[in-house]
Amino acid sequence: MPSMDRRKFLGVVGAGSAVAAASAATAASAATAAPGSLLARGLGKLDFRAETGLPGRPWPAYATAVVEGSVDLQSGTGLVASRVVAGQPGNLGDIGLPGTARLVRITKATSAGSVVHLHGVVEDRSTLAKGESARRSFVLDRASKQLRTVMAGTEMSLALV
């Protein structure tokens, strides 16, 4: 094993400390930026994340459907991403199931009371299955903390987390 002098050692320790500090700062900002599932980022801006276990009850979940987005309610535009990942809700892995990711460009957003209706189109149509529509709609109910949409041809309700 090659020897290491004090200068190299302090350089390695300093670099490790910088990475640890950056990681802690990122985690702290994420924790303060997302205390709940639904965030209002100023006037008319909305961020959300919802998930549900798959398959549905009464069977145990082995995958999680995730929908997250950011929408400007004043202009009626935004982006919503949906995907299915391996693992139970709240215990997500980094493994996305092939063919399940969709990026939806929101073209119309309307709000009535605690309910927000979002309408949009899938950006990359090459990801769609044969016969699958590029049009998507989402109903976000802030009062019941639920998001309703159609994923993989099945209407589902996801809990805001």
Buried (B, 14 or more C-beta within 10 A) or exposed (E): EEEEEEEEEEEEEEEEEEEEEEEEEEEEEEEEEEEEBBBEEEEBBBBBBBBBBBEEEEEEBEBBBBBBBBBBBEEBBBBBBBBBBEBBBEEBEEEBBEEBBBBBEBBEBEBEEEBBEBBBEBEEEEBEEEEBEBEBBBEBBBEEBBBBBBBBEEEBBBBBB
